[in-house]
Amino acid sequence: MISKKGNPVAGLIFIVTISAFAIFLLITGYIGNLVATEMQSKIGITDEINDSLQTTITTSTVTINTLWYILFAGLLLGLIVQAMMAQYYPKVMVPIFVLTLIISIIVAIVMSNAYVKITEQVDMATASAFQSGIYFIMTKLPYLAVIVGLLAIVIIFTRDGSISSGGGVIN
């Protein structure tokens, strides 16, 4: 049976997951570009090898961003759907959700600052330049945490409790 309770820590999971994946992709982009560029200069003796290594460089610098956008959109959509499908909560639960929102904002500030510090490293600056969209969102992560958290709280707590998420009447 699927639980229809809203998860107060879903916003925190969202923030941590997209942050960790952004840092992972930054490092992966750096390593992929570095290794493929070095290999191309050392063993790139045929057109097939050069084309293969160039594809790796393109993937490391351009295509890899798409993975993050897909994860970001999927988690955001999942968070909103989960809030919409949550069963009725009494208003007494609002402080718990607000507390987890505050914790999510604090974690978002830390993760945003950590990402910026990593991108400021000389070696990572090039990889970061190719991931400008991820950089933009990661620098705005605390604001995103506030917006998403408040949206989820509003969705969950503005119900009147007369209709469950399954469409039936609650007795």
C-alpha positions as CSV (number, residue, x, y, z in Angstrom):
1,M,0.0,0.0,0.0
2,I,1.3,3.4,-0.9
3,S,1.6,6.0,1.9
4,K,-0.2,9.2,1.1
5,K,1.4,11.2,3.8
6,G,3.3,14.3,2.8
7,N,7.0,14.0,3.7
8,P,8.2,17.0,5.7
9,V,11.8,16.2,4.8
10,A,11.1,15.9,1.1
11,G,12.4,19.5,0.5
12,L,15.6,18.7,2.3
13,I,16.1,15.5,0.2
14,F,15.5,17.6,-2.9
15,I,18.1,20.2,-1.9
16,V,20.8,17.7,-0.9
17,T,20.2,15.5,-4.0
18,I,20.5,18.2,-6.6
19,S,23.5,19.7,-4.8
20,A,25.4,16.5,-4.5
21,F,24.6,15.7,-8.2
22,A,25.8,19.2,-9.3
23,I,29.1,18.7,-7.5
24,F,29.5,15.2,-8.9
25,L,28.8,16.5,-12.5
26,L,31.2,19.4,-12.0
27,I,34.0,17.0,-11.0
28,T,33.0,14.5,-13.7
29,G,33.0,17.3,-16.3
30,Y,36.5,18.4,-15.3
31,I,37.9,14.8,-15.3
32,G,36.3,13.8,-18.6
33,N,37.5,16.9,-20.3
34,L,41.0,16.7,-18.9
35,V,41.5,13.0,-19.6
36,A,40.1,13.1,-23.1
37,T,42.2,16.2,-24.0
38,E,45.4,14.7,-22.7
39,M,44.7,11.4,-24.4
40,Q,43.9,13.2,-27.7
41,S,47.3,14.9,-27.5
42,K,49.1,11.7,-26.6
43,I,47.5,9.0,-28.7
44,G,45.3,10.9,-31.2
45,I,47.0,9.5,-34.2
46,T,43.9,8.5,-36.3
47,D,40.7,10.2,-37.2
48,E,38.6,7.5,-35.4
49,I,40.5,8.0,-32.2
50,N,40.3,11.8,-32.4
51,D,36.6,11.7,-33.2
52,S,36.0,9.4,-30.2
53,L,38.0,11.6,-27.8
54,Q,36.3,14.7,-29.2
55,T,32.9,13.1,-28.4
56,T,34.1,12.5,-24.9
57,I,35.1,16.1,-24.6
58,T,31.8,17.3,-25.9
59,T,29.9,15.0,-23.5
60,S,32.0,16.2,-20.6
61,T,31.4,19.9,-21.4
62,V,28.0,20.2,-23.0
63,T,25.9,17.1,-22.7
64,I,26.5,16.3,-19.1
65,N,24.4,19.4,-18.0
66,T,21.3,17.7,-19.4
67,L,21.5,15.0,-16.8
68,W,21.3,17.6,-14.0
69,Y,18.4,19.4,-15.6
70,I,16.5,16.1,-15.9
71,L,17.2,15.2,-12.3
72,F,16.2,18.7,-11.1
73,A,13.0,18.8,-13.0
74,G,12.1,15.2,-12.0
75,L,12.7,15.8,-8.3
76,L,10.9,19.2,-8.4
77,L,7.9,17.6,-10.1
78,G,7.9,14.7,-7.7
79,L,8.0,17.0,-4.7
80,I,5.0,19.0,-6.0
81,V,3.0,15.8,-6.9
82,Q,3.8,14.4,-3.4
83,A,2.5,17.6,-1.8
84,M,-0.7,17.4,-3.9
85,M,-1.2,13.7,-3.1
86,A,-0.6,14.1,0.6
87,Q,-3.6,13.4,2.8
88,Y,-5.1,16.0,5.1
89,Y,-2.9,17.2,7.9
90,P,-4.1,19.0,11.0
91,K,-2.9,22.6,11.3
92,V,-0.9,21.4,14.4
93,M,1.7,19.9,12.0
94,V,2.6,23.3,10.4
95,P,5.4,24.0,12.9
96,I,7.1,20.6,11.9
97,F,7.0,21.5,8.3
98,V,8.2,25.1,9.0
99,L,11.1,23.7,11.0
100,T,12.1,21.3,8.2
101,L,11.8,24.3,5.8
102,I,14.2,26.3,8.0
103,I,16.7,23.3,8.1
104,S,16.4,22.9,4.3
105,I,17.2,26.6,3.9
106,I,20.3,26.3,6.1
107,V,21.4,23.2,4.2
108,A,20.8,25.0,0.9
109,I,23.0,27.9,2.0
110,V,25.8,25.5,3.0
111,M,25.5,23.5,-0.2
112,S,25.4,26.7,-2.4
113,N,28.5,28.1,-0.7
114,A,30.3,24.8,-1.0
115,Y,29.5,24.6,-4.7
116,V,30.7,28.2,-5.3
117,K,33.9,27.5,-3.4
118,I,34.6,24.4,-5.5
119,T,33.9,26.3,-8.8
120,E,36.4,29.0,-7.6
121,Q,39.2,26.5,-7.7
122,V,41.5,27.0,-10.7
123,D,41.1,23.5,-12.0
124,M,37.3,23.5,-11.7
125,A,36.8,27.0,-13.2
126,T,36.8,25.6,-16.8
127,A,34.4,22.9,-16.0
128,S,32.2,25.4,-14.2
129,A,32.2,27.7,-17.3
130,F,30.6,24.9,-19.3
131,Q,27.9,24.4,-16.6
132,S,26.7,28.0,-16.3
133,G,23.0,27.0,-15.9
134,I,23.8,24.7,-13.0
135,Y,26.0,27.4,-11.5
136,F,23.2,29.9,-11.7
137,I,20.7,27.6,-10.0
138,M,23.2,26.5,-7.4
139,T,24.0,30.1,-6.4
140,K,20.2,30.7,-6.0
141,L,19.6,27.4,-4.1
142,P,18.5,29.1,-0.8
143,Y,15.9,31.1,-2.6
144,L,14.8,27.9,-4.4
145,A,14.5,26.1,-1.1
146,V,12.2,28.9,0.3
147,I,10.0,28.9,-2.8
148,V,9.7,25.1,-3.1
149,G,9.2,24.6,0.6
150,L,6.6,27.3,0.9
151,L,4.8,26.0,-2.2
152,A,4.7,22.5,-0.7
153,I,3.4,23.8,2.7
154,V,0.7,25.8,1.0
155,I,-0.4,22.9,-1.1
156,I,-0.4,20.5,1.8
157,F,-2.2,22.8,4.4
158,T,-4.7,24.6,2.2
159,R,-7.0,21.6,1.9
160,D,-10.2,21.5,3.8
161,G,-9.9,17.8,4.6
162,S,-13.3,16.9,3.0
163,I,-11.7,15.1,-0.1
164,S,-8.8,12.8,0.1
165,S,-6.3,12.5,-2.7
166,G,-8.0,9.3,-3.9
167,G,-11.1,11.3,-4.8
168,G,-13.3,9.8,-2.0
169,V,-14.9,11.5,1.0
170,I,-13.0,11.2,4.3
171,N,-15.3,9.8,7.0
